[in-house]
Every structure is written in structure tokens, then in C-alpha cells.
Amino acid sequence: MFKKLRKIIFPIAKFFFDKYTVKERKYTYEGITVQINEEVFPPKFTISTKILLEHIKPLNIADKSFLELGCGSGIISLFAASKGANVTASDINQIAIDELKEAAAKNEIDVNVVYSDLFDDLTDHTFEYIIINPPYYPKAPQNDKERAWFCGEDFEYFKKLFAQLPTHIAPNTWMILSEDCEIEHIKQLASENGLSFELILQKSVVKEKNYIFSIQKS
Ligand SMILES: C[S@@+](CC[C@H](N)C(=O)[O-])C[C@H]1O[C@@H](n2cnc3c(N)ncnc32)[C@H](O)[C@@H]1O
């Protein structure tokens, strides 16, 4: 019962928390600071970004090619680049793209920032790491800001992603999901495109279970 209730309340709470918090915010990780425009996914209140940052922290990714697909503020991209990775950061939100270019310059970190709807404009790239923190609530996004949260009423984001991914898949293709979302349905959509999920990390924060899955060709 509690689990069912939190599935309804949590996404709404997250969305409105974000809507009514101060307009321009900062987020700092390991000495790297990004401004969080109100149109861009806020990494501070949500915990998924932090879990991915901590997961990447111990890795030796120097000289590795690294894609953050749907980069938002780009804090993960900047951190990976600060560890020596050759980073591409992509997003469909033009404000996120512009802000990340500014943040990269301010932090003096080199990141290739690309406007792209999923892999549409990343066709000639291959990567050793692909990191995805997807929007997963099944509702149609009304604008770019909402694309950070909503994957379409019929999971259109995942359908397109999993149709493209077999061509682009990296040895390390990682996706973070929460127990709040419809994981079994998302896994099923992946399997329809010959992809399987392997759990590589489970972490509970404020009683919300988060999972990092490695995605592979089945
Ligand atoms: C949950 S946020 C994650 C942001 C960032 N990776 C992080 O962990 O803080 C999802 C991001 O995916 C982006 N996104 C949504 N649909 C997209 C699409 N079709 N193509 C590229 N990016 C997309 C959103 O604009 C948003 O920045």
C-alpha cells in the first residue's frame, strides 16, 4: 500500500519541489560547479545523479571515450572529463547544452557538447562508456523541461532508445532506474530489441531503491 502510494506521490512531489525552488541554483561535486537553470534537471534534490557520480569516481577512465546521453547540467560529463576521459555530452534541451558549454569553459574542462535527440546526431561516434539517467514517468512531456522527467505516455523515449542502442552499444552501457518506475516494462521493451539488463549496483537512499543496470546485447 505504502509502495503504491509513494509511486503516485513521489513523482509529483519531485516535480513540484523542482518547480517552486529558487530559479538559478548551483551544484558542486569534487570542486566542479555548475549553475542549474530552472529549465534543466536538478541534480541536487534527486539522488540519481549523485549515485552515478559516486559509481564513476573509483573508475580509471583516463583516455576512455565516454558518452553521457541526456546530460542535463552535465556535472557527470564534467567530472568524467576531469578524470581524463574523452567526453561527449548530449541532450535534447538547448538550454542545458548552452549552460554546459558555459560551465565547461568556466571550469576549464574539455567536453564535446552535442545537441541530439538520443543518437540521431551521434551516428558516427562509438564509445567505451555510455551513461544514461533517463526520464521514466509515463506521461507526455509538454516542453523541454518536462523531458527530464516524462518518457511519453507509451514509453516513447525508451522505445526509440532501445531501437537505436543495438547499433551504438558500448562495452559499458549503464542506466540508472528507481523502484518508482516500471522497471519490468522497461526491461521488456529492451528485450524486444535484443537487449538485456544486468544489475550492477543497488542503493537505497531515503528508502527509495535505485539500481544501475548494465545493458548488453542478448
Ligand atoms: C533525468 S535527466 C538526467 C540528467 C543528467 N544525466 C543527470 O544525471 O543529472 C534526463 C535528461 O535526458 C534528457 N532527454 C530527454 N529526452 C531526450 C532525448 N530524446 N534525447 C536526448 N536527451 C533527452 C533531458 O533533457 C534530461 O536532461
The ligand as an SDF file (V2000), in Angstrom:
LIG
                    3D

 27 29  0  0  0  0  0  0  0  0999 V2000
   16.7900   12.5620  -15.5730 C   0  0  0  0  0  0  0  0  0  0  0  0
   17.6330   13.7890  -16.5340 S   0  0  0  0  0  0  0  0  0  0  0  0
   19.3210   13.3420  -16.2580 C   0  0  0  0  0  0  0  0  0  0  0  0
   20.3230   14.4710  -16.4580 C   0  0  0  0  0  0  0  0  0  0  0  0
   21.7690   14.1060  -16.1530 C   0  0  0  0  0  0  0  0  0  0  0  0
   22.2310   12.9890  -16.9440 N   0  0  0  0  0  0  0  0  0  0  0  0
   21.9330   13.7880  -14.7030 C   0  0  0  0  0  0  0  0  0  0  0  0
   22.1160   12.6000  -14.3520 O   0  0  0  0  0  0  0  0  0  0  0  0
   21.9020   14.7110  -13.8720 O   0  0  0  0  0  0  0  0  0  0  0  0
   17.2900   13.2190  -18.1810 C   0  0  0  0  0  0  0  0  0  0  0  0
   17.9250   14.0560  -19.2750 C   0  0  0  0  0  0  0  0  0  0  0  0
   17.6290   13.4480  -20.5470 O   0  0  0  0  0  0  0  0  0  0  0  0
   17.3160   14.4650  -21.4750 C   0  0  0  0  0  0  0  0  0  0  0  0
   16.4920   13.8770  -22.5480 N   0  0  0  0  0  0  0  0  0  0  0  0
   15.1850   13.5310  -22.5180 C   0  0  0  0  0  0  0  0  0  0  0  0
   14.7920   13.0540  -23.7090 N   0  0  0  0  0  0  0  0  0  0  0  0
   15.8810   13.0900  -24.5190 C   0  0  0  0  0  0  0  0  0  0  0  0
   16.1120   12.7200  -25.8670 C   0  0  0  0  0  0  0  0  0  0  0  0
   15.1370   12.2290  -26.6390 N   0  0  0  0  0  0  0  0  0  0  0  0
   17.3570   12.9030  -26.3750 N   0  0  0  0  0  0  0  0  0  0  0  0
   18.3680   13.4080  -25.6080 C   0  0  0  0  0  0  0  0  0  0  0  0
   18.1980   13.7770  -24.3170 N   0  0  0  0  0  0  0  0  0  0  0  0
   16.9750   13.6170  -23.7770 C   0  0  0  0  0  0  0  0  0  0  0  0
   16.5960   15.5190  -20.6640 C   0  0  0  0  0  0  0  0  0  0  0  0
   16.5890   16.7760  -21.3200 O   0  0  0  0  0  0  0  0  0  0  0  0
   17.4050   15.4860  -19.3600 C   0  0  0  0  0  0  0  0  0  0  0  0
   18.4560   16.3950  -19.4160 O   0  0  0  0  0  0  0  0  0  0  0  0
  1  2  1  0
  2  3  1  0
  2 10  1  0
  3  4  1  0
  4  5  1  0
  5  6  1  0
  5  7  1  0
  7  8  2  0
  7  9  1  0
 10 11  1  0
 11 12  1  0
 11 26  1  0
 12 13  1  0
 13 14  1  0
 13 24  1  0
 14 15  1  0
 14 23  1  0
 15 16  2  0
 16 17  1  0
 17 18  1  0
 17 23  2  0
 18 19  1  0
 18 20  2  0
 20 21  1  0
 21 22  2  0
 22 23  1  0
 24 25  1  0
 24 26  1  0
 26 27  1  0
M  CHG  2   2   1   9  -1
M  END
$$$$
